[in-house]
Amino acid sequence: MEPNINNKDHEEREDEEEDQYGVLLYYKYTQIPDLDELFTFYHSNCNSLSLLGRVRISPLGVNVTVGGKLSALKKHIAAVESNSLFQGTDFKLAACGRPLNDKVAEECGFTSLSIRIVKELVTLSSNPLLKSPEFSDAGKHLSADEFHSMLQRAGQLDKESTERDRKLVLLDARNLYETRIGKFHTPDVETLDPGIRQYSDLPSWIDDNSDQLRGKNVLMYCTGGIRCEMASAYIRSKGSGYENVFQLFGGIQRYLEQFPDGGFFRGKNFVFDHRISVGSSDANILGTCLLCGVLFDDYSSRLRCCYCRMLVLVCNSCQQRKGSVYVCELCKNHHKGVELVSSSENGRLSSIPQQIECETVSSDAKPSPQLPWRQAVGSPPRKLRILCLHGFRQNASSFKGRTASLAKKLKNIAELVFVDAPHELPFIYQPSTVTESHQNCTSPPSSLLQQSPPPPPSEHCRKKFAWFVAPDFRGKSESESDNPDREWKMGDGPFDPLQYQQQTAGFEESLAYIKTVYAQEGPFDGLLGFSQGAAMAAALVCAQQTRRRLLQTGEMEFGFVILCSGFGIMKLMEVEEEKIQMLKCPSLHIFGSDHGKDRQIANQASRKLASLFDDGCSVTIEHDSGHIIPTRPPYIDQVKDFLGRFL
């Protein structure tokens, strides 16, 4: 009997599929009743099918990217679909070659199976204290056909186009390194590319550019759809004028399956697995080499910015240059290494500028010139870099000494960087009797003030500085700077504990100075300010949120602020208190209690400053000590707990 040729071909195809490799991506937002039970399922199922990759489980759903034989992936899909929780899940299964580059496979998580229970599937905000929007408020899903048709109608702009189509805006929810190599392009349709370093930067961009979204039909897209779920819900949470938000269901991946020629999408779709990117039949290249500008869109070398660790594109020819260190466009825009880069090698960095004198406290013998925003495999745990602003009439060295105990107890999680304020102050001295009277909180006798003033102290003192000065403050002349004796001034009375209320000038100079510090010594994770330094830190946070004319978007970014014995200078914080929006920067407020011994900054002033920050992202520590930062338990434990949320 002759064999059935058709059956033989079918069996050969089955055997071929049995060995063919593939990648499976899917996510599902749904309430998970038992996290441990679902964890056990994934651990058992994926291991039995020899699947490798990432599985993330949260109380609100799952996010899965795994690879293996196509036959095993199909069995996994069948097992997941048998659970009613996953009804309607969009499983994206694609055949592809096995991982060939071990470096890429390891970085993408395809050399092992990682299953974790997490708080959130995707981190919308880097602020761990802010509540994420409800996923049920996400924008309306559009199929690839619906999305394409909406863009097509809006792009025509003829008499048949409706007013609704004319108000359409296209929003890319991905990171800059993704949009470099591929994005949607529709003639006559406004397209917004936030140019963000990481997804958690998107809410801040939305806040800063909300006017471009209000009253519009917002079409969002990302790689596979999951990032649009939370981002669209965040936009809709803004209320009136932000209701019409739509998202591409299945993301760019489903769109390219529906439109193999690319449709309105140009370039390649960056993916988070060993494939690196997926393109259409359109061979056009959008990306360019960071150094020479030649067309290039291959991330397989996994080269990164030396400052922020974001992926950069460097062509094969430029990769041959020995000793090259790369600075991405975002860091270059923030003045990283600009003065070290020649026009022919724009993007290369040879050394780190040292123009601002900073004092650093760290347990590392040799602090790294770069801040790795994402932990590299096998590297030591990174520490938070905190810029510390001293109080009035102090300097970096004295503040470093006053916080030595704090630095020692935080040495495993934080690196403290100290810098002098820009306004140099004259030295003030008083006769001992006047000083004693001040200490007793009484006025000196008039007979003492009528006596001949004593000579200034003979010992040499380190310079003192301030962030804010009195409006009539006059900077030191050259003759005063050259003659140490003339630096001394006798006090005209006892110490005034309310003098800080008159020191309201000098902010613009201090802001410009900190910009320079940030450009040369940053980036920093957060700010710590003490007394007047806390007032300066609060003013910086206000400028960072309101994006006033003095601070451009992205010029300086601080993820949190610690305000110790702080007070606010209201004329710098939008003048009228009722006009101040709640500051949403995560904040820790440390100040003396009502019965404390801090006689310089009243409890009410620190409370008033704390009230300007959103309760949902602020923590308050009241202590019974004086004008200090307490480091004994339980206060230091609360400080560590706050900082631990940003590691």
C-alpha positions in Angstrom: 0.0 0.0 0.0 1.5 3.4 -1.0 1.9 6.0 1.8 -0.4 9.0 1.9 1.8 11.8 0.7 -0.5 14.5 2.2 -0.4 12.8 5.6 3.4 12.6 5.4 3.7 16.3 4.6 1.4 17.1 7.5 3.5 15.0 9.9 6.7 16.7 8.7 5.2 20.1 9.3 4.1 19.1 12.8 7.7 17.8 13.5 9.1 21.1 12.2 6.7 23.1 14.3 7.6 20.9 17.3 11.2 22.2 17.1 10.5 25.8 16.0 11.1 28.5 18.6 8.7 31.3 19.4 8.0 34.2 21.8 4.7 34.8 23.6 3.6 38.1 25.1 0.3 38.8 26.9 -1.0 40.8 29.8 -4.3 40.9 31.6 -5.7 43.4 34.1 -8.1 41.7 36.4 -8.5 41.2 40.2 -6.3 38.2 41.3 -8.0 36.5 44.3 -5.0 34.3 45.3 -1.5 35.5 44.3 0.2 32.5 45.8 -2.0 30.0 43.9 -1.3 31.8 40.6 2.4 31.9 41.3 2.4 28.1 41.9 0.6 27.6 38.6 3.1 29.6 36.5 6.0 28.0 38.3 4.8 24.5 37.6 3.5 25.1 34.1 6.4 27.1 32.7 9.0 24.8 34.2 7.2 21.7 32.8 7.2 23.2 29.4 10.8 24.5 29.6 9.7 28.1 29.0 12.1 31.0 29.9 11.4 34.6 30.4 9.5 36.9 32.8 6.3 36.5 34.6 5.0 39.4 36.8 2.0 38.9 39.0 0.2 41.7 40.9 -3.1 42.0 42.7 -4.4 43.6 39.5 -3.3 41.1 36.9 -0.3 39.6 35.1 2.3 40.6 32.5 4.1 37.8 30.7 6.9 37.5 28.2 8.2 34.0 27.7 10.0 32.0 25.0 10.3 28.4 24.0 9.1 25.8 21.5 5.9 26.9 19.7 4.2 23.7 20.7 5.0 24.4 24.3 3.8 28.0 24.1 0.5 26.8 22.6 0.1 24.3 25.5 0.7 27.2 27.9 -1.9 29.3 26.2 -4.4 26.5 26.5 -3.7 26.1 30.2 -4.1 29.8 30.9 -7.3 30.1 28.9 -8.8 27.3 31.1 -8.8 29.9 34.0 -11.8 32.1 33.8 -9.7 35.1 35.0 -8.0 35.3 31.6 -11.2 35.4 29.5 -10.6 37.8 26.6 -6.8 37.9 26.9 -4.9 38.9 23.8 -2.1 36.3 23.3 0.6 37.6 21.0 2.5 34.5 19.7 5.3 34.9 17.1 7.7 32.4 15.6 11.3 33.5 15.6 14.8 32.2 15.8 16.4 31.1 19.1 18.4 33.6 21.1 21.9 33.7 19.5 23.4 36.7 21.4 24.0 35.6 25.0 24.4 39.2 26.2 21.1 40.3 24.7 19.3 37.1 25.9 20.6 37.6 29.5 19.7 41.3 29.5 16.2 40.6 28.2 15.7 37.8 30.8 15.7 34.9 28.3 18.4 32.8 29.9 16.2 31.8 32.9 12.7 31.9 34.2 11.8 34.8 36.5 8.4 34.7 38.3 7.7 37.5 40.8 4.8 38.9 42.7 4.9 42.7 42.4 2.9 45.7 43.5 2.3 47.0 40.0 2.6 45.4 36.5 4.1 48.6 35.1 5.3 51.5 37.2 3.5 54.6 36.0 5.2 56.9 38.5 8.6 56.8 40.2 6.8 58.3 43.3 6.1 55.2 45.4 3.7 57.2 47.6 1.3 58.3 44.9 -1.7 56.0 44.2 -2.0 54.7 40.6 -5.2 55.4 38.6 -7.9 52.8 38.4 -7.2 50.5 35.4 -11.0 50.4 34.9 -10.8 54.1 33.8 -8.5 53.3 30.9 -9.2 54.7 27.4 -11.4 53.0 24.9 -9.7 50.1 22.9 -9.4 50.5 19.2 -8.6 47.6 16.9 -5.8 48.0 14.4 -8.4 48.7 11.6 -10.3 51.3 13.7 -7.0 53.0 14.7 -5.9 53.1 11.1 -9.2 54.4 9.9 -9.2 57.2 12.5 -5.8 58.3 11.4 -6.7 58.1 7.8 -9.8 60.3 8.2 -7.9 62.8 10.3 -5.1 63.0 7.9 -7.3 63.8 4.9 -8.6 67.1 6.4 -11.1 67.6 3.6 -14.7 68.6 3.6 -15.8 65.1 4.7 -13.6 65.2 7.8 -15.6 65.8 11.0 -14.7 68.3 13.6 -14.0 65.4 15.9 -11.4 64.0 13.5 -9.8 67.5 13.2 -9.1 67.6 16.9 -7.2 64.4 17.0 -3.7 64.2 18.5 -1.5 61.1 18.5 0.5 60.3 21.7 3.4 57.9 21.8 3.6 56.3 25.3 7.1 54.8 24.8 10.6 55.7 25.8 12.9 57.8 23.7 15.2 54.9 22.8 12.2 53.1 21.3 10.8 56.0 19.3 14.3 56.6 17.9 13.9 53.6 15.6 10.2 53.6 14.8 7.0 55.6 15.2 3.6 56.5 13.6 3.6 59.3 11.1 0.4 60.7 9.6 0.5 63.9 7.5 -1.4 66.8 9.1 -1.9 64.9 12.4 -0.3 66.4 15.4 2.0 63.7 16.9 3.5 64.0 20.4 6.7 62.2 21.3 7.4 62.9 25.0 11.0 61.9 24.6 11.2 60.3 28.1 13.9 58.2 29.5 11.6 55.8 31.3 7.9 55.1 31.5 7.7 56.5 35.1 8.6 59.9 33.6 5.4 60.0 31.5 3.0 61.4 34.2 5.2 64.4 34.7 5.3 65.0 31.0 1.5 64.7 30.8 1.2 67.2 33.7 3.5 69.7 32.0 1.8 69.3 28.6 -1.8 68.9 29.6 -2.9 71.9 27.5 -1.9 70.0 24.3 -4.3 67.2 25.4 -7.3 69.1 26.8 -10.4 69.0 24.6 -8.7 66.7 22.1 -9.3 63.1 20.9 -6.1 61.5 22.2 -5.0 58.4 20.4 -2.3 56.5 22.4 -0.1 53.7 21.4 2.8 51.6 22.8 4.5 48.3 22.0 1.9 45.8 23.1 -0.8 47.9 24.9 -0.1 47.5 28.6 1.6 50.9 29.1 -1.4 52.7 27.5 -3.8 51.1 30.0 -2.4 53.1 33.0 -1.3 56.1 31.0 -4.7 56.6 29.4 -6.4 56.2 32.8 -4.1 58.9 34.2 -5.1 61.3 31.5 -8.8 60.6 32.0 -8.4 61.1 35.8 -7.7 64.8 35.1 -11.5 65.2 34.5 -13.4 67.6 32.2 -11.7 68.0 28.8 -9.8 64.7 29.1 -12.6 62.2 28.5 -11.9 61.2 24.9 -8.8 59.0 25.2 -8.3 56.0 22.9 -5.6 53.3 22.8 -4.4 50.9 20.1 -5.5 47.4 21.3 -2.6 45.0 21.1 -0.2 47.9 20.4 2.2 48.3 17.5 2.6 44.6 17.3 -1.0 43.9 16.4 -1.0 46.9 14.0 1.9 45.5 12.0 0.3 42.1 11.8 -2.8 43.8 10.3 -0.7 46.1 8.0 2.4 44.1 7.0 3.6 47.0 4.8 3.7 49.2 7.9 0.6 51.3 7.2 1.2 54.6 9.0 4.0 53.2 11.1 7.6 54.0 10.0 10.7 52.1 11.0 10.9 49.2 13.5 9.0 48.3 16.7 11.4 48.0 19.6 10.5 44.8 21.7 11.7 43.7 25.1 13.0 40.3 24.2 15.9 38.8 22.3 14.4 39.9 18.9 15.3 43.5 19.9 13.0 44.9 17.2 10.4 43.9 14.6 9.9 45.6 11.3 7.5 45.7 8.5 8.2 45.1 4.8 9.1 48.8 4.7 12.9 48.9 4.8 13.3 52.6 5.7 15.6 53.3 8.7 14.7 56.1 11.1 17.4 55.8 13.7 20.8 57.5 13.4 24.2 56.9 15.0 24.8 59.0 18.0 28.4 59.9 16.9 28.4 60.2 13.1 24.7 60.6 12.3 24.6 57.8 9.7 21.3 55.9 9.4 21.4 53.0 11.9 18.8 51.2 14.1 20.5 48.1 15.5 20.5 47.9 19.4 22.2 44.5 19.5 25.4 45.9 20.8 23.5 47.1 23.9 25.6 50.3 24.3 24.4 52.7 26.9 24.8 56.3 28.0 27.5 56.6 30.7 25.3 58.9 32.8 21.7 57.5 32.8 22.3 54.0 31.3 19.8 54.6 28.5 20.4 52.6 25.3 22.1 54.5 22.5 22.6 53.8 18.8 26.3 53.6 17.7 27.0 52.3 14.2 29.5 49.4 13.7 32.2 51.7 12.4 32.0 54.1 15.4 32.0 51.1 17.8 35.6 50.4 16.7 36.9 53.6 18.3 38.7 52.5 21.5 37.9 54.1 24.8 34.7 55.7 23.7 32.1 56.6 26.3 28.7 57.7 25.2 26.4 60.5 26.3 22.7 60.3 25.2 20.9 63.2 23.7 18.9 63.8 26.9 22.0 64.0 29.1 23.6 66.3 26.4 20.6 68.5 26.6 21.2 68.7 30.3 24.8 69.8 29.7 26.4 66.5 30.5 29.9 66.5 29.0 29.1 69.1 26.4 32.3 71.1 27.0 34.3 67.9 26.5 32.9 66.9 23.1 34.3 68.0 19.8 32.0 68.8 16.9 33.3 65.8 15.0 32.7 63.4 17.9 29.5 64.7 19.3 28.5 62.3 22.0 31.9 61.0 23.2 33.0 61.8 26.7 36.7 61.7 27.8 36.6 63.0 31.3 34.4 64.5 34.0 34.4 68.3 34.5 35.2 69.4 38.1 34.4 73.1 38.3 32.1 73.1 41.3 33.7 72.1 44.6 31.5 69.5 46.3 32.1 67.5 49.4 30.9 63.9 49.2 30.2 61.4 51.9 30.1 57.8 50.7 31.4 54.4 51.8 33.0 54.0 48.4 36.7 54.7 48.2 36.3 55.8 44.6 32.9 57.2 43.7 31.7 56.5 40.2 31.4 59.5 37.8 28.1 58.1 36.6 24.7 57.3 38.2 23.3 53.9 37.0 19.6 54.5 37.0 19.0 50.8 36.3 20.9 48.2 38.2 23.4 46.3 36.1 23.7 42.5 36.5 26.4 41.6 39.0 27.0 45.2 40.1 27.0 46.3 43.8 23.7 47.8 45.1 23.5 51.4 44.0 23.0 54.2 46.4 20.7 57.2 46.3 22.7 60.4 45.5 21.3 63.2 47.6 22.3 66.9 47.1 22.5 68.5 50.6 21.8 72.3 51.1 23.2 73.8 54.3 21.5 76.4 56.5 22.1 80.2 56.7 25.6 81.3 57.6 27.0 77.7 57.2 29.1 76.0 54.5 29.5 72.6 53.0 32.2 71.6 55.4 30.4 72.6 58.6 27.1 71.0 57.4 29.0 67.8 56.5 30.4 67.7 60.0 26.9 68.3 61.6 25.4 65.5 59.6 28.3 63.0 60.1 26.2 60.8 62.2 23.4 60.8 59.6 25.8 60.0 56.8 27.3 57.1 58.8 23.9 55.5 59.5 22.8 55.9 55.8 26.1 54.8 54.3 24.7 51.6 52.8 21.8 53.3 51.0 22.8 57.0 50.4 25.7 59.1 49.1 25.4 62.7 50.5 26.9 65.5 48.3 27.5 68.9 50.0 27.9 72.2 48.2 28.4 75.8 49.4 25.6 78.3 48.7 26.5 81.1 46.3 26.1 84.2 48.5 29.2 84.8 50.6 28.4 86.5 54.0 30.5 88.8 56.1 31.7 87.6 59.5 29.7 88.8 62.5 31.1 89.1 66.0 29.8 90.4 69.3 31.3 91.2 72.7 31.1 88.2 75.1 28.7 90.1 77.4 26.4 90.8 74.5 26.6 87.1 73.5 25.8 86.1 77.1 22.8 88.4 77.1 21.6 86.9 73.9 21.9 83.5 75.3 19.7 84.6 78.2 17.2 86.0 75.8 17.6 89.6 77.2 18.7 92.8 75.7 22.3 94.1 76.5 22.5 97.1 78.8 22.8 100.4 76.9 26.0 101.2 78.7 27.6 98.2 77.0 26.6 99.3 73.6 28.0 102.8 74.2 31.5 101.4 74.9 34.2 101.3 72.2 33.7 98.3 70.0 36.2 95.5 70.7 38.6 94.4 67.9 37.4 91.5 65.7 38.6 88.0 66.5 42.1 87.2 65.4 41.6 83.6 64.4 40.9 82.7 60.8 37.4 81.4 60.0 36.1 79.5 57.0 33.8 81.5 54.7 30.0 81.4 55.4 27.3 81.3 52.8 23.6 81.7 52.3 20.9 80.7 49.7 18.8 83.8 50.5 19.8 87.2 51.7 18.1 90.4 52.8 16.8 92.6 49.9 19.4 95.3 50.8 22.3 92.8 51.0 25.5 94.1 49.4 28.0 91.6 48.1 31.6 91.8 49.3 33.8 94.2 47.4 37.3 93.3 46.2 38.9 95.3 49.0 36.9 93.4 51.6 37.8 90.1 50.1 41.5 91.0 50.0 41.6 92.3 53.5 40.6 89.6 56.1 40.2 92.2 58.9 37.5 94.1 56.9 35.5 90.9 56.5 34.4 91.1 60.2 31.4 93.2 61.2 30.2 93.7 64.8 26.6 92.7 65.3 24.2 95.5 65.9 22.2 93.6 68.5 21.4 90.2 69.9 20.6 87.3 67.5 17.1 87.7 66.0 15.5 84.2 65.7 13.1 85.7 63.1 15.7 87.1 60.8 15.0 84.4 58.2 11.7 86.1 57.5 13.6 89.1 56.0 15.9 87.0 53.9 13.9 86.7 50.7 16.3 87.8 47.9 18.9 86.0 45.9 16.8 83.0 44.6 17.6 83.5 41.0 21.4 83.5 41.7 21.1 80.4 43.8 18.9 78.6 41.2 21.5 79.3 38.5 24.2 78.1 40.8 22.4 74.8 41.5 21.8 74.3 37.8 25.5 74.4 37.3 26.1 72.0 40.2 23.5 69.6 38.7 25.0 69.8 35.2 28.5 69.1 36.5 27.9 66.8 39.4 24.5 65.3 38.8 22.1 63.7 38.3 20.8 63.4 41.9 18.0 61.2 43.2 16.8 63.8 45.7 17.4 66.9 47.8 18.1 67.4 51.5 17.8 70.9 52.9 18.3 72.1 56.4 16.7 75.3 57.7 17.3 78.0 55.0 18.6 75.1 52.8 15.1 73.5 53.2 13.5 76.7 52.1 15.7 76.6 49.0 14.9 73.0 48.4 11.2 73.7 48.7 11.5 76.6 46.2 13.3 74.3 43.8 10.5 71.7 44.0 8.0 74.4 43.4 9.9 75.5 40.3 10.2 71.9 39.1 6.5 71.3 39.3 5.2 74.6 37.9 8.0 74.9 35.3 8.4 78.6 35.7 10.5 80.6 33.3 13.6 80.0 35.4 13.5 76.2 35.0 13.0 74.4 31.7 11.3 71.0 31.5 13.8 68.3 32.3 16.7 70.7 33.2 16.8 69.4 36.7 14.8 66.4 38.1 14.7 65.5 41.8 12.7 62.4 42.8 12.2 63.3 46.4 13.0 66.0 49.0 13.9 65.9 52.7 13.1 69.2 54.5 14.7 69.6 58.0 13.6 72.5 60.2 12.2 74.0 57.1 10.2 77.1 56.3 8.7 78.5 53.1 9.3 81.8 51.4 5.9 82.5 50.1 6.9 85.2 47.6 8.9 82.5 45.8 6.1 79.9 45.9 3.5 81.7 43.6 3.2 84.7 46.0 -0.3 84.0 47.2 -0.9 80.8 49.3 -4.2 80.1 47.7 -2.6 80.0 44.3 -0.2 77.3 45.3 -1.1 73.9 43.9 -0.3 70.9 46.1 3.3 70.0 45.5 3.4 66.3 44.4 7.1 65.6 45.0 7.6 62.9 47.6 8.7 64.7 50.7 9.9 63.9 54.2 9.5 66.7 56.8 11.6 66.6 59.9 11.1 69.4 62.5 10.8 70.0 66.3 7.5 69.4 68.0 5.5 72.1 69.8 7.5 71.4 72.9 10.8 71.0 71.2 14.0 73.0 71.7 14.3 74.5 68.2 14.3 78.2 69.0 15.3 79.2 65.5 12.6 77.8 63.3 9.1 77.7 64.9 7.1 74.5 64.7 4.3 76.4 62.9 6.6 77.5 60.1 7.7 74.0 59.4 4.1 72.7 59.6 3.0 75.4 57.1 5.7 74.3 54.7 4.7 70.7 55.0 1.0 71.6 54.3 2.0 72.7 50.8 2.9 69.1 49.9 0.3 66.5 48.9 -0.6 64.4 51.9 -0.6 61.3 49.7 3.1 61.6 49.1 4.5 63.2 52.2 5.8 61.9 55.5 6.2 64.0 58.7 8.6 63.3 61.6 8.3 65.6 64.7 11.0 65.2 67.3 11.8 66.7 70.7 15.3 67.9 70.0 16.6 71.3 69.0 17.8 72.8 65.6 19.3 69.5 64.4 18.5 66.4 62.3 18.0 63.6 64.9 19.7 60.3 64.2 18.6 58.2 67.1 15.7 55.6 67.0 12.9 55.8 66.0 13.7 58.8 63.9 16.5 57.3 61.9 14.4 54.2 61.2 11.7 56.4 59.7 14.3 58.2 57.5 15.6 54.9 56.2 12.1 53.6 55.6 11.3 56.7 53.5 14.5 56.4 51.4 14.1 52.7 51.0 11.1 53.3 48.8 13.3 54.9 46.1 15.9 52.1 45.9 
